[in-house]
Amino acid sequence: LVQGSAAYYLKEKIKLIDKFIIEHNLKTKMIFQVHDELIFEIAEGELEYAYVFKSIMEDCNDWMVPIIAEIDATKTNWAEKKPVHSLEELKELMA
């Protein structure tokens, strides 16, 4: 039930992230959605925005259960993505 109900929640978050990208004139692109994942192509110099997107995804004050958004990253392809837990880790992986 939660996963099915969260589909609407995810669509709202997609709209908020898209609005943020447009308002801040970012070169980063939201590529597509795969089930409960959002796939981004982060532009050079904009890695810190991954954590802004994470914050937007987790902002659910009206829910009784917290939503946790995790970041995986890769320079190659989706199958080789690795979890990152900090901006420093993300920068190191993407260097």
N, C-alpha and C positions, 0 to 999 in steps of 0.2 A: 504494500500500500504506500509506504513512504517513497519508494523509488518512483512509482507511477505518479504519485501526487507531486513529486519534486520536478516533474517535467515542466510544469507551468512556472515554478520558481526559477528554473534554469533559463527559460525564455526571457523572463523579466531581467535576470542578471546579464544576459547577452545584450539586451537593449541598453542597460546602464553602462556596460563596458564599452559598447560601440559609441555611445554618447560621449564618454570620457575621451576616447581616442580622437573623435572628431573635434571636441572642444579644445583639446590640447595639441591639435595639429600634429599628431604622432605619425611616424612612418610605419610603425608596428601595425600588423594586420591580423585580424581574427580570421583564420582560414576556414575552419569548419568545426562542427560538433560531432563527436563519436560517442554515442550513448550518454554517459555522464561526464565526458571530457570536452573541454574547449581547447582547440589546437590553435596556437599563435605562431606567427613568424615575427620574432622580435627584431626590430631594426637595430643596427649598430648604434651603441650609445644610449639605448633605451631599456637595458636589462632591468633597471630598478622598477620599471612599470609592471613587471611580472608580479611584484609584491603588492602593487596597488590593485591589480586585478584580483589577486588572492583575497585582499581585504574586502573588495566589493562583493566577491562570491560569499564570504563568510559573514557579511553583515546581515544578520537575520534575527534582530532583537525580538521580533514577535513570535518566534518559534520556541517551543519548550525544549527542543533538543538542538544543540549547536551543530552547525554545518562546518565541516572541516574540508578545506580545499588544499590539496597538495600540489606541489610543482615538480614535474619531471621535465628534463631537458635533454636535447641532443643537438649535435651539429650535423648529423648524418640523416638518419631515418627513424621513424616512430618506434620500430622494433628495438632500437638501441638506446632508447631514452633511459635516463637514470634519475632517481629522486635527488632533489637538492633541498637543503633545509635552511639556507641562508643566502643572502645576496653574494657574499664572498664565495661560497661554493658554486653558485651559478656563474659568476665571473670566471672562476678558475676552469670550470668545465667548458665554457664557451670561448676561452682564450685560444 
